[in-house]
Amino acid sequence: MTRQQIIDRARSEGRTVLTEIESKEVVKQAGISIIDTKLATSKEEASSISREFGFPVVLKIASPDIVHKSDAGGVKLGLKTAKQVGKAYDDIIEIIRQKYPQARIHGVSVQRMARPGVEVIIGMSKDAQFGPVLMFGLGGILVEVLKDVSFRIVPLARRDAAEMIREIKGYPLLEGYRGREAVDISYLEELLIKVSDFVEQNPEVKELDLNPIFAYSDGAIAVDARVILEEGK
């Protein structure tokens, strides 16, 4: 499905929050590097997809009604065998049905577990006065704990992207703190530009989160995505 078809389908179902898989497909079509993810509607399908991707894998609940999947108990990491995947699938579905009996469950998403890197976040929200504002910072749970982020108004120039990255207090982590490998800063700059272009070309997007993005010496890849649409646009 095209990006517009995904958005149109969500609207036809009365949704403004895209599922994880929908969000990933939308940003992937914009040229943003994001890990391959597929939907499984049975534990057998989850095991088959896992073998296709290669172990270890990650399973996450796929529901338009559950935004914070980890808090809900809907995430299983580092699954190394088809047997573990099958059990994890059943466990996730059971937990969500118990905790959120009214939630619509599409199934479970399956993705390859990305190699560790420096976790960063790129996000967008709309300011009433300035319009779309892009955010960059340290990602994962660190964004909530440290709130080490920088902001710029869309559209971004290359200089804006470079400044955003270097403004955060955690920038030394990206340079290779205490002997750790430095990440590809120019790739992160390019990623910020691509997200800025995506936001500018899709005014119906109200919020966007790519968190975490694993940054490496040879690039970066987003492992989770959330897209929220404007009401009625």
WOQUI-V875627 format. One line per field, one symbol per residue. ss: DSSP state (H for helix, E for strand, - for the rest). phi: phi as a letter, one per 20 degrees, with the letter a starting at -180 (. if undefined). psi: psi as a letter, one per 30 degrees, with the letter a starting at -180 (. if undefined). A space follows every 50 residues. Layout:
# WOQUI-V875627
ss->???
phi->???
psi->???
This chain:
# WOQUI-V875627
ss->--HHHHHHHHHH----E--HHHHHHHHH-----E--EEEE--HHHHHHHH HHH---EEEEEE------------EEEEE--HHHHHHHHHHHHHHHHHH- ------EEEEEE-----EEEEEEEEEE---EEEEEEEE---HHHH---EE EEE----HHHHHHHHHH---HHHHH-HHH-----HHHHHHHHHHHHHHHH H---EEEEEEEEEEEE--EEEE--EEEEE----
phi->.fgfffffffffemdddffgfffffffffenefbffbceddbffffffff fffnefccdbfdbfeceefffendccdmfdcfffffffgffffffffffc fefedeqcecbfffffbfeccccbcdefednfceccafdmfffeeelecc cbefeeegfffffgfffffeggfffoflnfffeefffffffffffgffff ecffeebbcdbedeecfcpabedbbccdeffmd
psi->kleeeeeeeeefggkfjkleeeeeeeeefggkjkkkklkkglfeeeeeee eeeklllkkkkjkffjeieeefggkklhkfleeeeeeeeeeeeeeeeeei ffkkjfbkkklkjlkkakklkklklkkeefbkkkkkakabffeeefhill klkklkleeeeeeeeffkfgefeffikhflkkljeeeeeeeeeeeeeeee fiffkelkkjklkjklfgalkkflkkkkllkg.
